[in-house]
Each structure stands twice: as structure tokens, then as C-alpha cells.
Amino acid sequence: MNPNARREVLAASGPDANADANADANAGADANANADANADSNAGPGPGPDEGRVVAPVVASPTEEVEEAGLRPRTLHEFVGQHQLVEHLGIVLQAARQRHQPADHILFAGPPGLGKTSLAGIVATEMGAGFRITSGPVLTRAGDLAALLTDLQDGDVLFIDEIHRLHRSVEEMLYSAMEDAKLDILIGKGPTARSIRLDLPTFTLIGATTRTGLVSGPLRDRFGFVGRLDLYEPVELRAIVERSARILGVEVDEEGATRISERSRGTPRVANRLLRRVRDFAEVRGDGTINGATAAEGLDLFGVDGLGLDKVDRAILDTLCVRFGGQPVGLTTLAQCVGEETDTIEDAYEPFLLQSGLLQRTARGRVPTMRAWEHLGLHPPPTGGSAPSLFSIPPPL
């Protein structure tokens, strides 16, 4: 399509005509800026309530984003873990290459920090295609998506992180683009308004989401392949730590890598962050070499214990076990005792405590498990921490 005509169409399609009219000239620069800004954006457009936590799978600074991008695998052979997903993805990509067609649209789902962005980049590399990165919250208007889609080249890979946060009007525009490689745009207003359909180059859309349930059914059904990423095993994380250490030029032995992987909460992003912090500790307090003792001492210094819990995690367990003696505790009460917001407790801290079997949610409140008592080195009450029932019969006098 003629660039001037395209600029005219985009200008008419949104309320900010001047901004959209320049989309053609700025599309490449915007894509590069988005690629830098979202180099590790699995967790959303920016740091959340757990910003600054060394065990949080959220990138806390632009410096870490650049370092993390350098640690990403480039091909499927370099990707560690997620064996079943990698095998299925390899078959899909190889079949597309044999047919000389772009790969089918792909949706990656799972907790933040497990490699969704890395896999999207691998798909582009394996297909020998261009790679464009953006995120759902950035695409607020239909004109934003139109500028992005019309600037794609044939076979390009478009990656939308946090795709469940797309605006409804933008999402509906994606339907025809994904199915028919067409883009419907309304020009004008009122009785003179008319709709035109633009031809788009064939492309592969890759979406990533941390909350699959928030992806609408019509959008989810248009993805030809849906891959779910799970938490990693310590052995897989150890291999990731050893690979990252080689890239960073850090000398780490097997025991040191094992110590880091055991406290990484099953998340590669956390493992890489802990490796960098232990590297700092080894350079300042040691000779720069990471062994088992150095890794354990450095992680203890940064407040990460043997299970990967940090200060607030342990404060939650201490409140449940010590202050309330194992009795059920409501979320609001727990948040006030710990000094955090209820949303922060529920979204940032409770998921890992539940996955680790340290916390239980009951109808009456949060209660610690036997493993929580053991981790704190405490003995549970003889009654198991349960309050007496209203209908319990007192012992005879």
C-alpha cells in the first residue's frame, strides 16, 4: 500500500490524526524502542507491588533487562527445560518450514519469568523472520494496532506480551488480521463513514499471558498452538545457572549452582537474578569464585533461605505460627500484621507459599501447614492449631 495513502487511512481511523498520520515514519523506531523496553516483560508493563524483591520474577531495572536479554537462548537446542512443549513447538515450526509458510499463531501461558518471551524470540529465529515486540497495555487504540500490522513484512513474528490486557476494540480488530490477513478500518464519521479492508502480509502472532482465564474465548480459539509453561526442576535450573555463569564470565562450581537453583522458586528469571547477586557477593567478600559455601552465605545475606523464601514470606509464616499459634487468620488481619496491602499478600506472596505446601486457605482463614512449622524450627500445638468447636463436649470433672 502507498505510504501516503496508508498515512491518510490511519489518520482517519483514530481521534489523534496527527499521531497516527506519523505512524508510518515512526513504526520502526517504536518497534525497536518496544523491543528494548520490553526485553524481559513477561510480568507486565512494569514492576508491580513486589518491586525490589530479589526472589520476584519481575525485572526491577533497565540494567537487568539488558543483562537478562543477553542470557536468553537463541534456538530450541539451547532452551533448557519444558521438554514436552519444546518438542511440540519444534514439530510445528519444522512443518511450517517444510511448507514454506509462516508458523501458525501461538499462545504461551504460564507464570512470569519462565521463558515466554524467550520462546517467542526463538520462533522468529527458527523461522528466519523479523521479530516485533509490544504489549497489550500499550495498544490502547485501533490506530496503534493498524500502524503496527501494516508495517510488518511477509512472514514476520509479532509478539504481544500480556495479551489478556488488550483493549476490546483492539482485540476485535485482531480477529480478521489473524484469520484472513485483512484489516478492517472505518474512515470518516456519521452518514459519510465507510469501511475499507486492507490486505496485510502473512505473519505469525505470538501472545503471552500470565492469566489464561482473562483471554477471551474468541481470541484464544484463533491460536493454532497453545503452550503452557510450568515451573522448572532444580536440575534444569542448575543447567540454566551454569549456562548464564559462562555467559557472564563467572566461575561457579556444581555445588554453587545447585545452591542457587534450589532457592530460585522454580523460575529461571529468579535464578539469573540470584546468580548476579551471589556474583556481587563473591567479588566483594571473596575471590570472585562461587562455590557451595559462598553461594549459601551470599544468599543468606540477601535474605533468601533454603526454600527460596524472603523476609516477608517468613514474616507471614511467623505471624501464622507464632503470633496466632496456628489458628486461622483472615487476609486483612494477616496483611496488617505483616505491614503489606491485602492485594500484595494475595498476588505476590501467597502463590508460592501455597505451591510449596507451607500455607493453606480455609473457609475461616489462612493456616500454616506442618511443613511451615518444621521450616521455622517450631513444634505445632498438641491440638494441631485448630480452635475448639462450638459443639465440642468438655471433659468430665
Disulfide bonds with the S-S distance in Angstrom:
none
